[in-house]
Amino acid sequence: MNKGITLRVALRAGFGVVAVCLAAAVVWLDQRERLTLQRAEFDTGWILLGAVIFLALFNVRKKLSMIPLGRNSDWLAGHISVGVIVAVIYAVHVRDPWPSGYEFVMAILFYVVMLSGICGYILQRTLPRAMTNVRNEFIWERIPTELASLRAEAESLVMECAAETGSDVLPRLYREDLEWFFRKPRFVLASTLHAEASSSWARHRFGSIESYLSDGELDYFERLRSMSYVKGDIDRAFAVQGLLKVWLLVHVPATYAFLALVVWHVILIHVYLV
């Protein structure tokens, strides 16, 4: 096992070394061809196109996970390394950070791809760790079902409490505050920053009525409060997993849009300038 880990670490370190060497080679090639009055942008453009295609293949690789094409983590390491190379090649190739015409759109898309990629990498490194202190784990696709089940259970418990005790303290709390709380994920933005954001709100609401409860209501009260903590975990899972999915909705379409414009750019260059 240790040997396998060592090989993977060496492989990923190799990606970094190759990235630095390739970036340096592109800069050297560009400078040499410009000094000899050659069109360096043709060579750097083709290298840029190849690198962008490789980056786009990472998304294809994730959708074809059933085919043994190497570890996903190794592909990610290569994706990051080539992404750094692309930034260097783009700077060398374009020269002007804000070109005109359709190339301006290409520049905007490139910046969106790069910035969303950096943000996505940071999110993937930090947010999963933020889920380690959550008491219950939930799958993103099952959150609506889990939430509907929890809400039905909470409503049934409140109705049972009212029928058994004849008190309206807990039912009023549910009607005025908790019905809103259990209806859908709440405190989405706050939950990405603070794991207890949703549970803290519920804890404050429960604490405000605890002294007004009779002995017969305490069991219902504790059960309902436990459900509110589960709801807090649902809110946390919804916020964190949702953020991990949303950045891909920006990064992947922007990548393919940029790649399409690059292909169009290559066609125009070779039709009118070659």
C-alpha positions in Angstrom: 0.0 0.0 0.0 2.8 2.4 0.9 4.5 1.7 -2.4 1.3 2.5 -4.3 0.8 5.7 -2.4 4.5 6.7 -3.1 4.0 6.0 -6.8 0.8 8.2 -6.9 2.6 11.0 -5.1 5.5 10.7 -7.5 3.1 10.7 -10.5 1.4 13.9 -9.3 4.7 15.5 -8.6 5.7 14.6 -12.1 2.6 16.4 -13.5 3.8 19.5 -11.8 7.4 19.2 -13.1 6.1 18.6 -16.7 3.8 21.6 -16.3 6.6 23.9 -15.4 8.9 22.5 -18.1 6.2 22.8 -20.8 5.3 26.3 -19.7 8.9 27.3 -19.9 9.3 25.6 -23.3 6.3 27.6 -24.7 7.7 30.9 -23.5 11.1 30.0 -25.0 9.5 29.0 -28.3 7.5 32.1 -28.5 10.5 34.3 -27.9 12.7 32.5 -30.4 10.1 32.6 -33.2 9.4 36.3 -32.6 13.1 37.1 -32.7 13.3 35.3 -36.1 10.2 37.2 -37.3 8.1 34.0 -37.5 4.4 33.8 -36.5 4.8 32.4 -33.0 1.1 32.8 -32.3 0.4 29.8 -34.7 2.4 27.4 -32.6 1.3 28.7 -29.2 -2.3 28.7 -30.5 -2.2 25.0 -31.5 -0.6 24.1 -28.1 -3.3 26.1 -26.4 -6.0 24.3 -28.3 -4.6 20.9 -27.4 -4.3 21.8 -23.7 -7.9 23.1 -23.6 -9.2 19.9 -25.2 -7.3 17.9 -22.6 -8.9 19.9 -19.9 -12.4 19.3 -21.4 -11.7 15.6 -21.5 -11.7 15.5 -17.7 -15.4 16.0 -17.6 -15.8 13.2 -20.2 -13.6 11.0 -18.0 -15.9 11.5 -15.0 -18.9 10.5 -17.0 -17.1 7.3 -18.2 -16.0 6.2 -14.8 -16.9 2.6 -15.6 -14.1 2.5 -18.1 -10.6 1.9 -16.6 -8.9 5.1 -17.8 -6.8 5.7 -14.7 -7.6 7.1 -11.3 -9.9 10.1 -11.1 -7.5 11.7 -8.6 -4.6 11.4 -11.1 -6.8 13.0 -13.8 -7.5 15.8 -11.4 -3.8 16.3 -10.7 -3.2 16.5 -14.5 -6.2 18.8 -14.9 -4.8 21.2 -12.4 -1.3 21.1 -13.8 -2.5 21.6 -17.4 -4.8 24.4 -16.2 -1.8 26.3 -14.9 0.0 25.7 -18.2 -3.1 27.0 -20.1 -3.0 30.3 -18.1 0.7 30.8 -19.1 0.1 29.8 -22.8 -2.9 32.1 -23.1 -0.9 35.0 -21.7 1.9 34.3 -24.2 -0.4 33.7 -27.1 -2.8 36.6 -26.7 -0.5 39.4 -25.4 -3.5 41.8 -25.1 -5.6 40.8 -22.0 -8.7 42.7 -23.4 -8.8 42.2 -27.2 -11.6 43.5 -29.4 -14.4 41.8 -31.4 -15.4 38.2 -30.8 -12.0 37.7 -29.2 -13.2 39.9 -26.3 -15.9 37.2 -25.7 -13.2 34.6 -25.8 -11.2 36.5 -23.2 -14.2 36.8 -20.9 -15.0 33.1 -21.2 -11.4 32.2 -20.5 -11.3 34.3 -17.3 -14.6 32.8 -16.2 -13.2 29.3 -16.8 -10.0 30.0 -14.9 -11.6 31.8 -12.0 -14.4 29.2 -11.6 -11.8 26.4 -11.8 -9.8 28.0 -9.0 -12.9 28.6 -6.9 -14.0 25.0 -7.6 -10.7 23.6 -6.5 -10.8 25.6 -3.2 -14.4 24.5 -2.6 -13.6 20.8 -3.2 -10.7 21.0 -0.8 -12.5 22.8 2.0 -16.2 22.0 1.9 -16.1 18.2 2.3 -14.1 18.7 5.5 -16.8 21.1 6.7 -19.2 18.2 6.5 -17.3 16.0 9.0 -19.0 17.6 12.0 -22.5 17.0 10.7 -24.3 14.3 12.7 -26.4 12.9 9.8 -25.3 12.5 6.2 -27.7 13.0 3.3 -27.5 12.4 -0.5 -28.2 15.6 -2.5 -30.8 13.9 -4.7 -32.7 12.4 -1.7 -32.9 15.7 0.3 -36.4 16.6 -0.9 -37.7 13.1 0.1 -35.9 13.2 3.4 -37.3 16.7 4.1 -40.8 15.7 3.2 -40.6 12.7 5.5 -39.2 14.7 8.4 -41.9 17.4 8.0 -44.7 14.8 8.0 -43.2 13.2 11.1 -42.9 16.6 12.9 -46.5 17.5 12.0 -47.8 14.1 13.2 -45.9 14.5 16.5 -47.3 18.0 17.1 -50.9 16.7 16.5 -50.3 13.8 18.8 -49.0 16.2 21.5 -52.1 18.4 21.2 -54.5 15.4 21.3 -52.7 13.8 24.3 -52.0 16.8 26.5 -54.6 19.4 25.4 -51.9 22.1 25.4 -51.4 24.4 22.5 -47.8 25.6 23.5 -46.0 23.2 21.2 -48.6 23.4 18.4 -48.4 27.2 18.4 -44.6 27.0 18.2 -44.9 24.8 15.2 -47.5 26.9 13.6 -45.8 30.2 14.1 -42.1 29.2 13.5 -41.3 25.6 12.8 -43.8 25.0 10.0 -41.8 27.6 8.0 -38.5 26.0 9.2 -39.5 22.5 8.1 -41.1 23.5 4.8 -37.8 23.6 2.8 -34.0 24.2 3.3 -33.3 27.4 5.2 -30.3 29.5 6.0 -28.5 28.3 2.9 -25.9 31.0 2.7 -25.3 30.9 6.5 -25.0 27.1 6.5 -22.1 27.2 4.1 -20.2 29.3 6.5 -21.4 28.0 9.9 -22.4 24.4 10.4 -24.8 25.2 13.3 -26.5 28.2 11.6 -29.9 26.4 11.2 -29.7 24.4 14.4 -28.9 27.6 16.4 -32.0 29.3 15.1 -34.1 26.3 16.1 -32.4 26.0 19.5 -33.3 29.6 20.3 -37.0 29.0 19.4 -37.2 25.9 21.5 -35.5 27.6 24.4 -38.0 30.4 24.4 -40.9 28.0 25.3 -39.3 25.3 27.4 -40.3 26.8 30.7 -44.0 26.9 29.7 -44.2 23.1 29.1 -45.9 20.6 31.3 -44.3 17.3 32.3 -46.5 15.5 29.7 -45.2 17.7 26.9 -41.5 17.3 27.6 -41.1 14.1 25.7 -42.8 15.5 22.6 -40.7 18.6 23.0 -37.4 16.7 23.1 -38.4 14.6 20.1 -39.4 17.6 18.1 -36.1 19.4 19.1 -34.1 16.3 17.9 -35.9 16.6 14.6 -35.0 20.2 14.3 -31.3 19.2 14.6 -31.8 16.7 11.8 -33.3 19.5 9.8 -30.2 21.6 10.5 -28.0 18.8 9.1 -30.3 18.7 6.0 -29.8 22.5 5.6 -26.0 22.1 5.9 -25.9 19.2 3.4 -28.1 21.1 0.9 -25.9 24.3 1.2 -22.6 22.5 0.9 -23.4 19.9 -1.7 -25.4 22.5 -3.7 -22.4 24.8 -3.8 -20.2 22.0 -5.1 -22.7 21.4 -7.9 -23.4 25.0 -8.8 -19.8 25.9 -9.6 -19.7 23.1 -12.2 -22.8 24.7 -13.8 -20.5 27.7 -14.4 -17.2 26.0 -15.1 -18.2 23.2 -17.5 -20.5 25.2 -19.9 -18.0 28.1 -20.0 -15.2 25.6 -20.9 -17.2 24.2 -23.8 -18.2 27.7 -25.0 -14.6 28.8 -24.9 -13.5 25.7 -26.8 -16.2 26.3 -29.5 -15.0 29.9 -29.9 -11.4 28.7 -30.1 -12.3 26.3 -32.9 -14.1 29.1 -34.7 -11.0 31.3 -34.1 -8.7 28.7 -35.7 -11.0 28.4 -38.7 -11.0 32.2 -39.3 -7.2 32.5 -38.8 -6.5 29.7 -41.4 -9.0 31.0 -43.9 -8.0 34.7 -43.9 -4.5 34.9 -42.6 -2.8 31.7 -43.9 
